[in-house]
Each structure stands twice: as C-alpha cells, then as structure tokens.
Amino acid sequence: MKDRPGARKATVVKLHRRAPWRTACLSLLASSVAVAAAYPAIVRLPRRDPARSPALPPALFSHHVHRDFMCLTCHPATFPQALLAFTHEDMRAGRYCGRCHDGGTAFPIEGARCGSCHAGAR
C-alpha cells in the first residue's frame, strides 16, 4: 500500500508538468487565430514591371486557398510582412510563389492559366 501514494504523486507531477504545455498550445492557437483574422483574405500583389505586359492585371493571392499551410510556412522566410513586387523569372528561380509552385508541391507556374493568379486575365 505504500507504493500507491508514490504512484499517485507521480501522476500528479506528470499532470503538473503537462499543464504549462497545454496552456502554451492553447495560447498559441488563440494567438494564431487572432493573427490570421488580422490579415486580408485576398492580397493584390504589386507588379515589378507593369510596362512589360500592361494588359495583364495584378496577381491576387488568396490566404483562404492556402489555408492548409501555417503562417510560418511562408512568413517571414519566403514572404516578409510587406507587399513585394516580383517577376515570373523570380518564381522560376524558386523564390516567392515558385518555392511551392514548382510542379512538385503545387501546380507549376509554367503552363498554368494566367487567370488562375491574375484575376480577369485570359
């Protein structure tokens, strides 16, 4: 019977050690939901050189379409928290959207319909 109180204490200690972890997880979840709610659903990406193809509208990025990824997947390593102008050459080199849109992780940029990113383009 003496072992039982020791086992009970061990159980209490284990729960006590897990409690801060649970609190931290819930806190992180709540903060990530609050952060995600603060960002726009659709972002209009600026064009680096609009004179090259004036008929092509700016690309639109949808956070909703990319909702399966955590914010830290792209921010700040691939995209800083600022609007950047970049080109298809940048993406072909594996930067910005090209990091995932390489034909492996997501559909490739080459061969994609222009209208899939540039709303209103044919």
N, CA, C and O of each residue as an XYZ file, in Angstrom:
488
protein
N       0.811     -1.211      0.000
C       0.000      0.000      0.000
C       0.851      1.271      0.000
O       0.377      2.339     -0.386
N       2.089      1.155      0.427
C       2.941      2.337      0.439
C       3.269      2.802     -0.974
O       3.513      3.990     -1.183
N       3.282      1.886     -1.958
C       3.583      2.256     -3.334
C       2.482      3.126     -3.934
O       2.744      3.986     -4.775
N       1.284      2.897     -3.503
C       0.165      3.622     -4.093
C       0.266      5.140     -3.909
O       0.063      5.869     -4.880
N       0.572      5.652     -2.703
C       0.705      7.109     -2.590
C       1.829      7.649     -3.479
O       1.706      8.747     -4.022
N       2.925      6.891     -3.635
C       4.009      7.326     -4.517
C       3.545      7.397     -5.958
O       3.883      8.333     -6.681
N       2.769      6.406     -6.375
C       2.256      6.398     -7.747
C       1.307      7.577     -7.957
O       1.293      8.204     -9.016
N       0.531      7.856     -6.941
C      -0.387      8.990     -7.043
C       0.391     10.294     -7.190
O       0.011     11.151     -7.988
N       1.449     10.450     -6.449
C       2.260     11.658     -6.568
C       2.881     11.749     -7.959
O       2.939     12.829     -8.546
N       3.338     10.635     -8.478
C       3.936     10.645     -9.811
C       2.906     11.093    -10.845
O       3.226     11.853    -11.759
N       1.686     10.626    -10.699
C       0.636     11.017    -11.625
C       0.374     12.512    -11.523
O       0.219     13.186    -12.541
N       0.324     13.033    -10.303
C       0.092     14.458    -10.092
C       1.236     15.263    -10.704
O       0.996     16.296    -11.330
N       2.460     14.810    -10.534
C       3.610     15.511    -11.085
C       3.543     15.508    -12.614
O       3.831     16.527    -13.241
N       3.167     14.377    -13.225
C       3.079     14.317    -14.676
C       2.029     15.301    -15.194
O       2.275     16.010    -16.170
N       0.883     15.348    -14.562
C      -0.151     16.282    -14.991
C       0.318     17.718    -14.797
O       0.047     18.585    -15.627
N       1.019     17.960    -13.703
C       1.510     19.301    -13.435
C       2.519     19.721    -14.507
O       2.532     20.876    -14.933
N       3.361     18.782    -14.939
C       4.349     19.104    -15.966
C       3.687     19.330    -17.324
O       4.200     20.111    -18.126
N       2.594     18.687    -17.598
C       1.908     18.852    -18.882
C       1.080     20.128    -18.929
O       0.860     20.685    -20.005
N       0.630     20.582    -17.802
C      -0.276     21.736    -17.771
C       0.320     22.967    -18.459
O      -0.387     23.599    -19.244
N       1.571     23.342    -18.213
C       2.099     24.514    -18.924
C       2.139     24.298    -20.437
O       1.920     25.239    -21.200
N       2.413     23.083    -20.874
C       2.446     22.787    -22.300
C       1.060     22.971    -22.915
O       0.924     23.554    -23.991
N       0.045     22.476    -22.232
C      -1.322     22.643    -22.737
C      -1.701     24.110    -22.797
O      -2.313     24.565    -23.763
N      -1.335     24.841    -21.765
C      -1.635     26.272    -21.743
C      -0.926     26.981    -22.888
O      -1.510     27.842    -23.545
N       0.332     26.620    -23.128
C       1.089     27.244    -24.210
C       0.467     26.910    -25.567
O       0.379     27.775    -26.438
N       0.037     25.663    -25.750
C      -0.593     25.270    -27.025
C      -1.886     26.028    -27.255
O      -2.134     26.525    -28.354
N      -2.711     26.119    -26.221
C      -3.970     26.851    -26.364
C      -3.711     28.329    -26.619
O      -4.414     28.961    -27.407
N      -2.706     28.874    -25.955
C      -2.357     30.274    -26.152
C      -1.870     30.511    -27.575
O      -2.250     31.499    -28.205
N      -1.027     29.606    -28.090
C      -0.526     29.723    -29.458
C      -1.664     29.616    -30.460
O      -1.706     30.373    -31.431
N      -2.579     28.694    -30.241
C      -3.719     28.525    -31.130
C      -4.576     29.790    -31.145
O      -4.975     30.264    -32.209
N      -4.850     30.323    -29.979
C      -5.675     31.535    -29.898
C      -4.979     32.710    -30.573
O      -5.623     33.495    -31.269
N      -3.665     32.839    -30.375
C      -2.958     33.964    -30.988
C      -2.863     33.799    -32.494
O      -2.950     34.785    -33.225
N      -2.682     32.553    -32.985
C      -2.595     32.363    -34.430
C      -3.941     32.627    -35.091
O      -3.988     33.126    -36.215
N      -5.021     32.305    -34.419
C      -6.352     32.606    -34.961
C      -6.539     34.115    -35.005
O      -7.071     34.643    -35.982
N      -6.109     34.813    -33.965
C      -6.235     36.269    -33.935
C      -5.367     36.906    -35.012
O      -5.795     37.855    -35.670
N      -4.158     36.397    -35.197
C      -3.269     36.934    -36.224
C      -3.851     36.672    -37.603
O      -3.864     37.570    -38.445
N      -4.329     35.468    -37.849
C      -4.894     35.130    -39.153
C      -6.102     36.000    -39.462
O      -6.318     36.367    -40.617
N      -6.885     36.331    -38.460
C      -8.064     37.171    -38.676
C      -7.670     38.602    -39.017
O      -8.467     39.344    -39.590
N      -6.441     38.998    -38.668
C      -5.999     40.361    -38.911
C      -5.517     40.576    -40.346
O      -5.354     41.721    -40.769
N      -5.289     39.513    -41.094
C      -4.779     39.644    -42.450
C      -5.904     39.540    -43.463
O      -6.885     38.830    -43.238
N      -5.764     40.244    -44.575
C      -6.828     40.212    -45.583
C      -6.938     38.852    -46.248
O      -5.942     38.141    -46.389
N      -8.124     38.496    -46.649
C      -8.351     37.217    -47.312
C      -7.689     37.198    -48.682
O      -7.153     36.174    -49.107
N      -7.728     38.335    -49.371
C      -7.134     38.424    -50.713
C      -6.161     39.594    -50.735
O      -6.485     40.698    -50.296
N      -4.966     39.337    -51.253
C      -3.934     40.368    -51.341
C      -3.638     40.617    -52.814
O      -3.398     39.677    -53.571
N      -3.655     41.876    -53.217
C      -3.302     42.253    -54.588
C      -1.792     42.463    -54.606
O      -1.277     43.371    -53.954
N      -1.086     41.620    -55.354
C       0.373     41.687    -55.417
C       0.817     42.761    -56.394
O       0.336     42.797    -57.527
N       1.726     43.636    -55.981
C       2.187     44.680    -56.905
C       3.030     44.083    -58.032
O       3.658     43.038    -57.865
N       3.034     44.746    -59.154
C       3.812     44.279    -60.304
C       5.118     45.042    -60.375
O       5.154     46.259    -60.198
N       6.192     44.310    -60.637
C       7.508     44.953    -60.706
C       7.626     45.804    -61.963
O       8.142     46.920    -61.909
N       7.156     45.291    -63.090
C       7.309     45.998    -64.353
C       5.997     45.958    -65.133
O       5.857     45.155    -66.056
N       5.038     46.808    -64.781
C       3.745     46.772    -65.467
C       3.828     47.163    -66.934
O       2.913     46.856    -67.699
N       4.899     47.832    -67.346
C       5.029     48.243    -68.741
C       5.279     47.045    -69.660
O       4.983     47.121    -70.852
N       5.816     45.941    -69.131
C       6.113     44.767    -69.965
C       4.847     44.121    -70.504
O       4.813     43.682    -71.653
N       3.826     44.060    -69.696
C       2.557     43.477    -70.143
C       1.422     44.267    -69.515
O       0.829     43.841    -68.524
N       1.120     45.432    -70.105
C       0.124     46.326    -69.500
C      -1.279     45.743    -69.429
O      -2.074     46.155    -68.584
N      -1.597     44.787    -70.303
C      -2.948     44.224    -70.297
C      -3.142     43.203    -69.180
O      -4.275     42.858    -68.843
N      -2.049     42.723    -68.609
C      -2.138     41.702    -67.561
C      -2.429     42.357    -66.216
O      -1.637     43.180    -65.757
N      -3.535     42.015    -65.577
C      -3.853     42.609    -64.276
C      -2.921     42.062    -63.188
O      -2.286     41.025    -63.377
N      -2.844     42.755    -62.062
C      -2.008     42.262    -60.970
C      -2.495     40.887    -60.493
O      -3.671     40.549    -60.628
N      -1.587     40.123    -59.948
C      -1.951     38.814    -59.394
C      -2.631     39.014    -58.052
O      -2.331     39.962    -57.326
N      -3.541     38.124    -57.733
C      -4.231     38.142    -56.450
C      -3.825     36.896    -55.674
O      -3.828     35.790    -56.213
N      -3.480     37.082    -54.417
C      -3.130     35.952    -53.557
C      -4.264     35.745    -52.564
O      -4.706     36.692    -51.913
N      -4.734     34.510    -52.448
C      -5.815     34.196    -51.519
C      -5.270     33.425    -50.324
O      -4.782     32.304    -50.470
N      -5.352     34.025    -49.148
C      -4.968     33.304    -47.933
C      -5.902     32.109    -47.722
O      -5.481     31.076    -47.201
N      -7.160     32.249    -48.123
C      -8.134     31.174    -47.928
C      -7.757     29.923    -48.730
O      -7.865     28.807    -48.222
N      -7.321     30.102    -49.967
C      -6.931     28.963    -50.791
C      -5.735     28.231    -50.179
O      -5.606     27.014    -50.315
N      -4.869     28.979    -49.509
C      -3.650     28.414    -48.913
C      -3.834     28.117    -47.425
O      -2.848     28.038    -46.691
N      -5.051     27.956    -46.975
C      -5.353     27.811    -45.542
C      -4.793     26.538    -44.915
O      -4.693     26.463    -43.690
N      -4.424     25.535    -45.711
C      -3.879     24.298    -45.144
C      -2.458     24.476    -44.629
O      -1.934     23.594    -43.949
N      -1.832     25.596    -44.943
C      -0.467     25.863    -44.503
C      -0.483     26.820    -43.323
O      -1.318     27.721    -43.245
N       0.439     26.615    -42.421
C       0.583     27.535    -41.285
C       1.236     28.826    -41.776
O       1.938     28.817    -42.787
N       1.018     29.911    -41.086
C       1.590     31.208    -41.476
C       3.112     31.123    -41.593
O       3.709     31.705    -42.499
N       3.735     30.382    -40.655
C       5.193     30.300    -40.647
C       5.752     29.506    -41.823
O       6.964     29.508    -42.036
N       4.915     28.836    -42.581
C       5.387     28.150    -43.776
C       5.940     29.165    -44.767
O       6.939     28.901    -45.436
N       5.300     30.313    -44.863
C       5.709     31.337    -45.834
C       6.274     32.603    -45.200
O       7.124     33.270    -45.790
N       5.811     32.930    -44.016
C       6.211     34.194    -43.374
C       7.142     33.933    -42.213
O       6.830     33.082    -41.380
N       8.257     34.609    -42.111
C       8.802     35.653    -42.977
C       9.841     35.140    -43.968
O      10.418     35.940    -44.704
N      10.101     33.826    -44.013
C      11.181     33.312    -44.863
C      10.939     33.566    -46.347
O      11.814     34.110    -47.020
N       9.788     33.191    -46.870
C       9.504     33.337    -48.295
C       8.924     34.708    -48.608
O       9.314     35.352    -49.581
N       8.000     35.143    -47.784
C       7.364     36.447    -47.956
C       7.471     37.228    -46.657
O       6.921     36.797    -45.643
N       8.164     38.366    -46.653
C       8.143     39.197    -45.447
C       6.759     39.804    -45.272
O       5.910     39.679    -46.155
N       6.534     40.434    -44.183
C       5.214     41.015    -43.915
C       5.056     42.348    -44.641
O       4.609     43.331    -44.051
N       5.414     42.378    -45.888
C       5.261     43.576    -46.716
C       4.959     43.126    -48.135
O       5.345     42.030    -48.541
N       4.279     43.958    -48.876
C       3.988     43.628    -50.268
C       5.258     43.767    -51.100
O       5.936     44.794    -51.057
N       5.567     42.721    -51.856
C       6.749     42.713    -52.701
C       6.355     42.593    -54.153
O       5.395     41.900    -54.491
N       7.086     43.258    -54.999
C       6.901     43.085    -56.432
C       7.943     42.072    -56.900
O       9.125     42.193    -56.578
N       7.500     41.076    -57.657
C       8.431     40.083    -58.177
C       7.957     39.641    -59.544
O       6.833     39.940    -59.947
N       8.810     38.932    -60.253
C       8.528     38.557    -61.634
C       8.404     37.041    -61.773
O       8.667     36.286    -60.837
N       8.001     36.625    -62.953
C       7.947     35.195    -63.238
C       9.348     34.597    -63.211
O       9.514     33.432    -62.850
N      10.354     35.376    -63.586
C      11.734     34.886    -63.526
C      12.122     34.566    -62.086
O      12.788     33.564    -61.826
N      11.702     35.423    -61.147
C      11.956     35.158    -59.722
C      11.305     33.846    -59.305
O      11.906     33.039    -58.596
N      10.078     33.645    -59.750
C       9.361     32.428    -59.367
C       9.982     31.190    -60.013
O      10.057     30.136    -59.382
N      10.426     31.310    -61.262
C      11.094     30.178    -61.921
C      12.377     29.791    -61.189
O      12.787     28.631    -61.218
N      13.003     30.756    -60.541
C      14.235     30.511    -59.787
C      13.943     29.931    -58.401
O      14.864     29.710    -57.615
N      12.668     29.684    -58.101
C      12.303     29.076    -56.822
C      12.061     30.065    -55.698
O      12.008     29.672    -54.532
N      11.916     31.321    -56.022
C      11.642     32.324    -54.991
C      10.151     32.683    -55.012
O       9.455     32.469    -56.004
N       9.698     33.220    -53.914
C       8.312     33.656    -53.759
C       7.349     32.507    -54.059
O       7.501     31.430    -53.484
N       6.377     32.698    -54.930
C       5.387     31.647    -55.224
C       6.050     30.396    -55.790
O       5.554     29.286    -55.601
N       7.171     30.576    -56.484
C       7.881     29.470    -57.094
C       8.479     28.488    -56.104
O       8.894     27.394    -56.487
N       8.528     28.866    -54.839
C       9.033     27.949    -53.819
C       8.168     26.693    -53.749
O       8.693     25.589    -53.600
N       6.868     26.847    -53.853
C       5.952     25.702    -53.802
C       5.375     25.363    -55.169
O       5.144     24.194    -55.475
N       5.144     26.376    -55.986
C       4.545     26.143    -57.310
C       5.641     25.748    -58.290
O       6.006     26.492    -59.200
N       6.149     24.533    -58.058
C       7.268     24.005    -58.834
C       6.891     22.726    -59.576
O       7.733     22.108    -60.226
N       5.640     22.339    -59.478
C       5.202     21.100    -60.103
C       5.254     19.917    -59.163
O       4.695     18.863    -59.465
N       5.923     20.070    -58.014
C       6.002     19.001    -57.021
C       5.037     19.238    -55.874
O       4.144     18.428    -55.627
N       5.218     20.345    -55.178
C       4.358     20.685    -54.050
C       2.998     21.172    -54.535
O       1.961     20.785    -53.996
N       3.013     22.019    -55.553
C       1.777     22.575    -56.120
C       1.947     22.688    -57.632
O       3.039     22.476    -58.160
N       0.869     23.021    -58.317
C       0.942     23.110    -59.775
C       2.054     24.074    -60.189
O       2.298     25.071    -59.509
N       2.724     23.779    -61.299
C       3.833     24.643    -61.719
C       3.342     25.962    -62.308
O       2.230     26.057    -62.828
N       4.181     26.952    -62.215
C       3.852     28.262    -62.783
C       3.801     28.158    -64.303
O       2.911     28.715    -64.945
N       4.762     27.441    -64.868
C       4.797     27.253    -66.323
C       3.608     26.400    -66.743
O       3.360     25.343    -66.164
N       2.905     26.843    -67.711
C       1.758     26.087    -68.205
C       0.460     26.378    -67.474
O      -0.602     25.921    -67.899
N       0.524     27.135    -66.375
C      -0.708     27.468    -65.646
C      -1.478     28.532    -66.423
O      -0.883     29.356    -67.118
N      -2.775     28.508    -66.304
C      -3.597     29.551    -66.912
C      -3.300     30.880    -66.223
O      -3.221     30.938    -64.996
N      -3.136     31.934    -66.995
C      -2.847     33.243    -66.414
C      -3.934     33.657    -65.420
O      -3.646     34.263    -64.387
N      -5.191     33.321    -65.748
C      -6.321     33.708    -64.911
C      -6.358     33.014    -63.561
O      -7.124     33.418    -62.686
N      -5.545     31.970    -63.368
C      -5.546     31.326    -62.062
C      -4.894     32.207    -61.001
O      -5.181     32.057    -59.813
N      -4.022     33.123    -61.412
C      -3.407     34.064    -60.463
C      -3.796     35.509    -60.776
O      -4.062     36.303    -59.873
N      -3.825     35.832    -62.052
C      -4.144     37.193    -62.487
C      -5.630     37.270    -62.797
O      -6.060     36.924    -63.898
N      -6.406     37.721    -61.834
C      -7.858     37.764    -62.000
C      -8.235     38.646    -63.182
O      -7.764     39.777    -63.305
N      -9.079     38.120    -64.038
C      -9.536     38.865    -65.193
C      -8.683     38.648    -66.425
O      -9.017     39.145    -67.500
N      -7.568     37.904    -66.289
C      -6.706     37.650    -67.446
C      -7.260     36.473    -68.234
O      -7.927     35.602    -67.675
N      -6.984     36.449    -69.520
C      -7.432     35.343    -70.370
C      -6.295     34.419    -70.682
O      -6.481     33.428    -71.388
